[in-house]
Amino acid sequence: PPVQPEQDRINIGALSDIPYPVVDLSLVTNPVRIIIEAPEFALTDRFFVANPAISRSLVSSRSQALIYSLIRNLRPAHVFEIGTYHAGTSEAICRALHANGLGTLHTTDPFCADMVPGILNQWPTELRNHIRSYALDSMSFYMEMMKSRETQPHLIFVDGNHDYEYAAFDIHSAAKVVGPGGFIVVDNVAQAGPFLAASEFLTTHLGWTECRAADYHYDNAKPFDRERCGIPGTEFMVLRAPRGLVIGQRPVSFEEVAVGRSAVNGIEVSAGRGVG
């Protein structure tokens, strides 16, 4: 496997010293605007601009800074990443998990399996302890992860195949496993496939919120359009799950629930506040 250049190796002493905006996620539905407008976020962005791993990533430093800030505030036990590539964004995620003192990134990519181990071998043990790498397509990955209820993620980064059908599958699959109030971060919405998949998902899933910082317009004549992103400096659409199950007129399905008996006599539902 290729060896990471000496200048690209990680400074262990800087693992936990990245400034970031602190937001109480229990009090706000859309934290993105608050995060990127906070003075501390400029320092977060500045770190990832200078971090050598940005050369191994297909997302901007601002994108990595936003994911880092979300994870620092969210403190998730598990994060999923669809599309490892050269582990540049994986590193940003693991830095946040390490700084939190807990959490595991489960990342998958069937096309970079030969390269990723060589990159991870150059990481300090402190970061490697927070990552599990898989060489699976996203369907196989989701099936593997759903075998255990103990690996429920609260943030999922969708950066796989950008065709509409693949992006739609990844988003819908993520929605079935992400924890209450969790986030799905969809990359490459400058391309029509991920953008339409995420937009149409929002129209059919009650209670979900697009966390944007600016308004934008979709132009049918522009299949590739960097101006239609609601988070300037990124190609992200951030979707936030409702904090409870939301049921409307459209039938929905949820993950399987283990029942310790051969018959069910009834179901008790505690109704919450209505949506919309």
HUKA-V325195 format. One record per residue. SS is DSSP state (hx for helix, st for strand, lp for the rest). BURIAL is b if it has 9 or more other ideal C-beta (glycine too) atoms within 8 Angstrom, else e. D_LAST is the distance of its C-alpha to the last C-alpha in Angstrom with 2 decimals. Layout:
ss: [SS/SS]
burial: [BURIAL/BURIAL]
d_last: [D_LAST/D_LAST]
//
This chain:
ss: [lp/lp/lp/lp/lp/hx/hx/hx/lp/lp/lp/hx/hx/hx/lp/lp/lp/lp/lp/lp/lp/lp/lp/lp/lp/lp/lp/lp/lp/lp/lp/hx/hx/hx/hx/hx/hx/lp/hx/hx/hx/hx/hx/hx/hx/hx/hx/hx/hx/hx/lp/hx/hx/hx/hx/hx/lp/lp/lp/lp/hx/hx/hx/hx/hx/hx/hx/hx/hx/hx/hx/hx/hx/hx/lp/lp/lp/st/st/st/st/st/lp/lp/lp/lp/lp/hx/hx/hx/hx/hx/hx/hx/hx/hx/hx/hx/hx/hx/lp/lp/lp/st/st/st/st/st/lp/lp/lp/lp/hx/hx/hx/hx/hx/hx/hx/hx/lp/lp/lp/lp/hx/hx/hx/hx/lp/lp/st/st/st/st/lp/lp/lp/hx/hx/hx/hx/hx/hx/hx/hx/lp/lp/lp/hx/hx/hx/lp/lp/lp/st/st/st/st/lp/lp/lp/lp/lp/hx/hx/hx/hx/hx/hx/hx/hx/hx/hx/hx/hx/hx/hx/lp/lp/lp/lp/lp/st/st/st/st/lp/lp/lp/lp/st/hx/hx/hx/hx/hx/hx/hx/hx/hx/hx/hx/hx/hx/lp/lp/lp/lp/st/st/st/lp/lp/lp/lp/lp/lp/lp/lp/lp/lp/lp/lp/st/lp/lp/lp/lp/lp/lp/lp/lp/lp/lp/lp/lp/st/st/st/st/lp/lp/lp/lp/lp/lp/lp/lp/lp/lp/lp/lp/lp/lp/lp/lp/lp/lp/lp/lp/lp/lp/lp/lp/lp/lp/lp/lp/lp/lp/lp/lp/lp/lp/lp/lp]
burial: [e/e/e/b/e/e/e/b/e/b/e/e/e/e/b/e/e/b/e/b/b/e/b/e/b/e/e/e/e/b/b/b/b/b/b/b/e/b/e/b/b/e/b/b/b/e/b/b/e/e/b/e/b/b/e/b/b/e/b/e/b/b/b/b/b/b/b/b/b/b/b/b/b/b/e/b/e/b/b/b/b/b/b/b/b/b/b/b/b/b/b/b/b/b/b/b/b/b/b/b/e/e/b/b/b/b/b/b/b/e/e/b/b/e/b/b/b/b/b/b/e/b/b/e/e/b/b/b/e/b/b/e/b/b/e/b/e/b/e/e/b/b/e/b/b/e/e/e/e/e/b/b/b/b/b/b/b/b/b/b/e/b/e/b/e/b/b/b/b/b/b/b/b/b/b/b/b/b/b/e/b/b/b/b/b/b/b/b/b/b/b/e/b/b/b/b/b/b/b/b/b/b/e/e/b/b/b/b/b/b/b/b/b/e/e/b/e/e/e/e/e/e/e/e/b/e/e/b/b/b/b/e/e/b/b/b/b/b/b/b/b/b/e/e/e/b/e/e/e/e/e/e/e/e/e/e/e/e/e/e/e/e/e/e/e/e/e/e/e/e/e/e/e/e/e/e]
d_last: [52.31/52.19/52.76/50.49/52.53/53.83/52.01/48.68/49.12/46.79/47.87/47.36/47.65/44.65/42.22/40.48/41.09/38.27/36.38/32.57/29.80/28.63/24.90/23.35/20.61/19.39/18.52/16.80/14.20/16.07/19.78/21.27/21.78/23.24/25.51/26.96/27.53/29.31/33.14/33.66/31.88/34.76/37.07/35.04/35.15/38.86/39.66/38.21/39.88/43.18/42.61/44.83/42.28/40.29/43.02/42.02/38.35/36.61/33.84/34.38/35.32/32.13/30.18/32.25/31.83/28.02/28.15/30.80/28.80/25.66/27.96/29.93/26.91/25.32/28.70/27.98/30.57/30.11/29.16/29.43/30.76/31.09/34.05/36.58/38.86/41.36/39.31/38.74/35.06/35.94/38.22/35.59/33.35/36.36/37.35/34.04/34.44/38.04/37.21/34.69/37.46/35.58/33.77/34.72/33.85/34.10/34.79/35.94/37.77/40.22/41.93/42.91/44.22/47.74/46.81/44.21/46.65/49.09/46.49/45.24/48.86/49.19/46.39/47.47/47.09/44.47/42.03/43.17/42.34/38.63/38.54/38.91/39.58/39.33/40.81/38.29/36.09/32.39/32.30/35.23/33.83/30.52/32.60/34.95/32.32/30.58/33.91/33.27/30.22/31.84/30.97/27.17/26.25/23.67/24.29/25.25/26.91/26.93/30.00/31.79/32.63/30.79/30.92/27.60/28.34/29.33/26.49/23.93/25.78/25.92/22.21/21.24/24.03/22.97/19.45/21.22/23.39/21.71/21.17/18.02/16.86/19.46/19.90/20.96/23.06/23.89/27.11/28.72/25.76/28.47/29.40/27.53/27.37/25.34/23.15/22.23/21.87/19.37/17.43/17.33/16.35/13.09/12.33/13.00/11.72/8.21/7.91/10.75/11.41/14.33/16.52/18.47/20.95/21.50/20.25/22.10/22.84/23.54/26.91/27.88/31.48/31.24/30.88/31.87/30.28/30.22/28.44/25.04/24.18/21.68/24.02/27.43/30.45/28.78/27.72/24.75/21.12/19.66/16.76/15.47/14.60/12.21/14.50/14.32/14.10/10.84/11.82/10.54/13.00/14.72/17.41/17.45/20.46/21.16/24.42/27.29/27.80/31.43/32.62/35.98/37.13/37.99/35.73/32.28/32.20/28.52/25.24/23.65/19.90/18.52/14.97/12.77/9.83/6.70/3.79/0.00]
//
